[in-house]
Amino acid sequence: IIPMEVFMLYTNYKQSRNAAWEFLIKYKVKELPVRISAICEKEGIKLYSYEHAKDLIMRFGLMQRTVGNDGFTWQGMIFYNQECAAARQRFTVAHELGHIVLGHTELRALVNREPAANDNPVEQAANIFAARLLAPAIVLRDLGVTNAEEIQRLCDISAQAAQYRMQRLQLLYDREQWFLAERGYSCFGLSPLEREVEKQFAHYIKHNKL
């Protein structure tokens, strides 16, 4: 599997990553799994399953957006497919929140599903936001995470999303070893935003190390 970040400009990747950190800080998130529905509620974003919003979807001609799609955003509302597993629904909502935060909501050809290496840059950006929001790397590192199964359990995300996250985390682990050997310090925590996220999670990390 090729990391999705390879296909993105670093500036776009950084925007998505930083936006996720900023949300964790803004809402003082201190433990995993991140309560994505609570964050949306505080943002004033309503969540609807396809089933519960069936009349609304039909009335406004939105049915086409549900076809082959885990979720979509319309008029500041997030819709998700209730037939997906709960962990996948969580990632869908975080992904759609990413589209809203990153200003993608005017686009009409968005497809929300599990992350894939060949996703277009807009979908990659939303996936990066979702992954960093639900599974912040520095928290996973401090907990001692070493495999995708641990990420899946701690963060309550799907096996596929956890696999992608672990792949990225392993790259960061390798980079950290190079930083320590060549520069004498870690590549984690270089951003003030990431350090603040780590600080917020300190109590959780202390009591949940693997």
Steps between C-alpha positions, in 0.01 A plus 500: 500500500637842405445771765238749385729785609735417212241632254446832676688826507652542845325835548161332449593214731615747766174696476293186565728378778511835678123543473454166680739602779320834533166322546643271767632806681188711447275238657752393765491136393688299761439133425435238237275419329428856393129582531448625147123541537555729801744713299246535218231596750721772644568622146124521438515225238204262497552132423242289318503138388369432151210312655394774743537771237331301221218753451743791494730322255207426267350848527820677396612251236802375692449127443777482240752610760424195712580250222830324574580769754557467875395859561471855368459858617214728400397840637723463805358157584684168489321190370642151548411145402362324808562161338876545542665374817503752786878547479473576130217747569730685741766538232235609249379778730858613571571494124196714426593738780836529327330604176311772689807625689720497188240682288411216262124517543431671166644205311243253370705198388627393842493133593521399864616145559793324665840659424675388181843590360353623170248741655498847347677778696176637648402158636855443624487831687174406673636154585816649647295736714282210619793271576693766693188600692400145598851355536757772584850366434674641805240346729538162331880526528483590869262211566747260340284392207671248273228357276175581319290284733594724793408811303167346399417418862620825659358736238186306406567520126476231234773247432579662164524851645716366784729327250557825313563681827751239616680522170545874548594453866773253402645759263503747788669244726771448237539874457528544876790256514679699229433828683630359828813363334577802281360793697464377854128569533168349390295599196190475719389816677681745274176692446359700793158365399613139532665572835173648627311189387750284686460713811122465493526121476770468769274353769339255258840393367638446849218264594462316168851413384518171314 
